[in-house]
Amino acid sequence: MSVEINLMDIIPKYSYTNSKVICKKDIHKLIIYYINYYTTGKLKTNKFQPAKAEIPKKLIVNDSVAIAVGLYFGDGQKSIKSKSYQAMRFANSEYKLNKTFLEFLNQLNVKNKKLNAYLCLSTNLKPVKEECIHYWSTSLDIPSANFYKVGWDVPKNITSKFASKGTLSIMYNNSSFRLVFDAIYKKVLNLALVDKIIAKNVLKGIIASDGNVFFKASHRQISIAAKPNESREYVRKLFEMLNIHPNKDCLTKGHESITITGYSNLKKAYDLQLCDVHPNKQKKLKNLINSYKNICYRKQVAKKIILKHLQIQPSSVKELAEKLNRTKNAIRRYLYMFEEGGLVKRTRKSQTSRTGRYAEVWELI
């Protein structure tokens, strides 16, 4: 299922410099631009006027578009402070993710030859600097002349991402296009809050760019780095739409994130293939799921499962324990809690011959 956006309807009326945005219609495209003036009101010369952006009239929000928006949510430049509003920028170290984002830009009539690139390399890759530029240039079809700068970083360890081919920043220096791109980005994020398919694919992009699949011994989780509180709230809403229940946010300074744990949550993430956009994360999630020896449920999930079973058929503690692979005491704790809350009741059947106790059957009220 895809959603069509009429781009004419979402173009902002004013630029980030409070200039009125002008939109002209062509046969197959829209031409977007605005005019800059000095504070005195005098018109700036052509040299200081923003370039025009040529975009299609409509955009189909399919799986790949939603994933690309999710990638930008994690690794795109959202700031408009200083002069950052003059360019669209995306950075990642994985070829596949950069390729997916470039395909999205191509749908918006942005040609690769118009893009600039900034490459950040590990200091131990100085001898192969030109080879790294050649790799990114040929694999993504961006002219090597457009690689205007190479930055250097000292890797924290030998397994750092910088140890391969570096991190590539893709830039499109067009402030008119940045206006349109931001409008599309916000529109797709809003659509994801009402459409489960779009929500799933946006989450795929977010996990691919900013997610981490971690398991060591009995600790298993998927975490998504997100410093702003509004970003964590947004990701939480997407998870909830897919019936996945996140933990409390991690608020440790410098490590702010939203996490999901528990077999039922992680298994659902695996079944929905939320990690399959990144080359390695879905495989790691599969190994994580297979590492469970005993299936367990988080409290909120176990509650729903028990009530669902009782809705189908009244059951005894023993029957529920066998179905859910849980101890009888664990089942009893939930049932007593439900009984106090007025959700269930128990009825006594005939006495058992061995113990003389009454067999109890639990059912929904």
C-alpha positions in Angstrom: 0.0 0.0 0.0 1.4 3.4 -1.0 0.3 7.0 -0.3 0.6 9.7 -2.9 1.6 13.2 -1.8 0.8 16.3 -3.9 3.9 18.3 -3.2 2.3 21.5 -4.2 0.1 21.2 -1.0 3.0 20.9 1.4 5.4 23.5 0.2 6.0 26.2 2.9 4.9 29.7 2.3 8.0 31.3 3.7 11.7 30.4 3.7 14.0 30.0 6.7 15.0 33.7 6.1 11.3 34.7 6.1 11.2 35.4 2.4 8.1 34.5 0.5 8.5 31.1 -1.4 7.6 31.2 -5.1 6.3 28.1 -6.8 6.0 27.8 -10.6 4.3 24.9 -12.3 5.8 23.2 -15.4 4.4 20.3 -17.4 6.0 17.6 -15.3 7.6 19.5 -12.4 7.5 22.3 -9.9 10.1 25.1 -9.7 10.7 26.4 -6.2 12.7 29.4 -5.1 12.7 32.6 -3.1 14.2 36.0 -3.3 16.7 37.4 -0.8 16.9 41.0 0.3 19.3 43.0 2.5 18.0 44.2 5.9 17.6 47.6 4.3 15.1 46.2 1.8 17.5 46.3 -1.2 17.5 43.4 -3.5 20.6 41.2 -3.4 22.5 40.5 -6.5 22.2 37.2 -8.4 25.3 35.9 -6.8 23.6 35.9 -3.4 20.3 34.6 -4.6 19.4 30.9 -3.7 19.4 28.3 -6.5 16.0 27.1 -7.8 14.8 23.6 -6.9 13.1 21.5 -9.5 11.0 18.7 -8.0 8.2 16.4 -9.3 4.6 17.4 -8.8 3.8 14.2 -6.8 5.7 11.7 -4.6 4.6 8.1 -4.0 5.4 7.2 -0.3 6.3 3.6 -0.9 8.5 1.3 1.3 11.8 2.7 0.1 10.8 6.3 0.6 9.6 5.6 4.2 12.9 3.8 4.9 14.9 6.7 3.5 13.0 9.2 5.7 13.8 6.9 8.7 17.5 7.0 7.7 17.4 10.8 7.7 15.7 10.8 11.1 18.8 9.1 12.5 21.6 10.4 10.4 20.3 13.6 8.6 21.0 17.2 9.4 17.8 18.7 11.0 19.3 21.9 12.3 18.6 25.2 10.6 20.9 27.3 12.9 23.6 29.5 11.4 23.7 28.6 7.6 22.9 24.9 7.9 19.5 25.6 6.4 21.3 26.2 3.0 22.0 22.5 2.5 20.6 19.0 2.9 23.1 16.6 4.5 23.1 12.9 5.3 26.0 10.9 6.7 26.6 7.1 7.1 29.4 4.6 6.8 27.4 1.8 5.2 27.3 1.7 1.4 23.8 0.1 1.3 22.3 2.9 3.4 23.9 5.7 1.4 22.7 4.0 -1.8 19.1 3.8 -0.4 19.1 7.5 0.5 20.5 8.5 -2.9 17.7 6.6 -4.7 15.3 8.7 -2.7 17.0 11.9 -3.8 16.9 10.7 -7.4 13.1 10.4 -7.1 13.1 14.1 -6.1 15.0 15.0 -9.4 18.4 15.4 -7.6 21.2 14.1 -9.8 24.3 12.6 -8.2 26.6 14.9 -10.2 25.0 17.9 -8.3 25.9 16.4 -4.9 29.0 17.3 -2.8 30.7 14.7 -0.6 32.7 15.0 2.6 34.7 11.9 3.7 35.8 11.3 7.2 38.6 8.7 7.5 40.5 7.1 10.3 44.1 8.4 10.6 45.4 4.9 9.9 43.9 5.1 6.4 46.0 8.1 5.3 48.0 5.9 2.9 44.9 4.7 1.1 43.0 8.0 1.1 42.7 8.1 -2.7 41.5 4.5 -2.8 38.7 5.3 -0.3 37.6 8.3 -2.4 37.6 6.1 -5.5 35.5 3.4 -3.8 32.8 5.8 -2.7 32.9 7.8 -6.0 32.5 4.7 -8.2 30.1 2.7 -6.0 27.7 5.7 -5.6 28.3 7.4 -8.9 29.4 10.7 -7.4 32.1 12.4 -9.4 35.5 12.4 -7.5 35.8 16.1 -8.2 32.8 16.6 -5.9 34.7 15.3 -2.9 35.7 18.7 -1.6 37.3 17.7 1.7 38.6 14.8 3.7 38.5 14.9 7.5 40.6 12.8 9.9 39.5 11.1 13.1 41.4 9.0 15.6 39.6 5.7 16.0 38.7 4.6 19.6 39.5 1.0 18.7 40.5 -1.2 15.8 36.9 -2.3 15.3 35.6 1.3 14.8 33.5 2.0 11.8 36.2 4.3 10.6 38.5 1.3 10.1 36.8 0.3 6.8 36.1 2.9 4.2 35.2 5.9 6.4 32.0 7.8 6.9 30.6 9.6 3.9 28.5 12.8 4.2 26.3 13.5 1.2 25.3 17.2 0.7 23.1 19.0 -1.7 23.8 22.8 -1.4 20.4 24.2 -2.4 18.4 26.1 0.3 15.3 26.0 -1.9 15.5 22.2 -2.0 16.1 22.0 1.7 12.8 23.8 2.3 10.9 21.2 0.1 12.9 18.3 1.6 12.0 19.3 5.2 8.4 19.5 4.3 8.4 16.0 2.7 10.3 14.7 5.7 7.8 16.0 8.2 4.8 14.9 6.1 6.1 11.3 5.9 6.8 11.2 9.7 3.2 12.3 10.3 1.8 9.7 7.9 3.7 7.0 9.8 1.7 7.9 12.9 -1.5 6.8 11.2 -0.3 4.1 8.8 1.2 0.9 10.2 3.1 0.0 7.0 4.7 3.4 6.8 5.4 3.2 10.5 7.2 -0.1 10.1 9.4 1.1 7.2 10.3 4.4 8.9 11.3 2.3 12.0 13.4 0.1 9.7 15.3 3.2 8.6 15.7 4.6 12.1 17.1 1.3 13.4 19.4 0.9 10.4 20.9 4.4 11.0 20.8 4.9 14.8 19.9 1.5 16.2 22.0 -1.1 18.0 21.3 -4.8 18.4 23.0 -6.0 21.6 23.2 -9.2 23.5 25.7 -10.5 25.9 24.9 -13.4 28.3 21.3 -12.9 29.4 21.2 -9.2 28.4 19.4 -8.7 25.1 18.0 -5.5 23.6 17.5 -3.2 20.6 18.4 0.4 21.5 17.9 3.6 19.4 20.1 6.6 20.2 18.0 9.7 20.4 19.0 12.7 22.5 15.9 15.0 22.1 12.9 13.9 24.2 10.5 14.5 21.3 12.5 12.1 19.1 12.3 9.3 21.8 8.5 10.0 22.1 8.1 9.7 18.4 9.9 6.4 18.2 7.9 5.1 21.1 4.7 5.9 19.3 5.9 4.0 16.2 6.8 0.9 18.4 3.4 1.1 20.1 1.6 1.1 16.7 3.3 -2.2 16.0 2.3 -3.6 19.4 5.9 -3.5 20.7 6.3 -2.0 24.2 9.5 -0.1 24.9 11.2 0.2 28.3 11.6 3.5 30.2 14.0 5.8 28.2 17.7 5.7 29.1 18.5 9.3 30.1 22.2 8.9 30.9 23.9 12.0 29.5 25.5 11.3 26.2 23.7 7.9 26.0 20.1 9.0 25.7 18.1 6.2 24.0 14.9 4.2 23.8 15.2 0.5 24.2 13.1 -2.7 23.8 13.8 -5.9 25.6 11.9 -9.1 26.4 11.4 -12.2 24.1 8.0 -11.2 22.9 9.1 -7.7 21.9 12.3 -8.8 20.2 10.6 -11.7 18.4 8.0 -9.4 17.0 10.8 -7.0 15.8 12.4 -10.0 14.1 9.2 -11.2 12.6 8.5 -7.7 11.2 12.1 -7.6 9.9 12.7 -4.2 11.5 16.5 -4.7 11.3 16.7 -6.0 7.7 17.8 -2.7 6.1 21.2 -2.8 7.7 23.5 -5.5 6.3 24.3 -7.0 9.7 21.6 -6.1 12.2 18.9 -8.6 11.2 21.4 -11.5 11.3 22.5 -10.3 14.8 18.9 -10.1 15.9 18.3 -13.7 14.6 21.2 -14.9 16.7 19.8 -13.0 19.7 16.4 -14.7 19.4 18.0 -18.2 19.0 20.0 -17.6 22.2 16.9 -17.8 24.3 16.7 -21.1 26.2 13.5 -20.3 28.1 10.9 -18.1 26.5 9.8 -15.4 29.0 7.4 -12.5 28.7 7.4 -9.0 30.0 4.7 -8.2 32.6 2.6 -6.1 30.3 2.8 -8.7 27.5 2.1 -11.7 29.8 -1.0 -10.0 31.1 -2.4 -9.7 27.6 -1.6 -13.3 26.7 -3.2 -14.7 29.9 -6.4 -12.7 29.4 -6.5 -13.7 25.7 -6.4 -17.4 26.7 -9.1 -17.0 29.3 -11.3 -15.1 26.7 -11.1 -18.2 24.5 -11.7 -20.8 27.2 -11.8 -20.8 31.0 -8.7 -22.6 32.3 -7.0 -23.9 35.4 -3.6 -22.7 36.6 -2.0 -25.9 35.4 -3.4 -25.5 31.9 -2.3 -21.9 31.6 1.2 -22.8 33.0 1.6 -25.5 30.3 0.3 -23.3 27.5 2.6 -20.4 28.4 5.6 -22.4 29.6 5.6 -20.7 32.9 5.5 -21.9 36.5 2.2 -22.3 38.3 3.3 -19.7 40.9 3.9 -17.1 38.2 0.5 -17.8 36.7 -1.2 -17.5 40.1 0.4 -14.1 40.8 -1.2 -12.7 37.7 -4.6 -14.3 38.3 -4.7 -13.0 41.9 -3.9 -9.5 40.6 -6.6 -9.8 37.9 -9.1 -11.0 40.5 -8.4 -8.0 42.7 -8.9 -5.7 39.7 -12.2 -7.4 38.9 -11.1 -8.8 35.6 -11.5 -12.5 36.4 -13.2 -14.9 38.7 -12.6 -18.5 39.8 -15.1 -21.3 40.1 -14.6 -24.4 42.2 -15.2 -27.8 40.6 -15.4 -31.2 42.3 -12.7 -32.3 44.8 -9.7 -34.3 43.5 -9.4 -37.8 44.7 -5.7 -37.6 45.5 -5.5 -34.4 47.6 -9.1 -33.7 48.5 -8.7 -30.1 47.2 -11.1 -28.3 45.0 -10.0 -27.8 41.4 -10.3 -24.1 40.4 -11.1 -22.8 36.9 -10.5 -19.2 36.1 -12.7 -17.2 33.6 -13.2 -13.7 32.5 -16.0 -11.7 34.2 
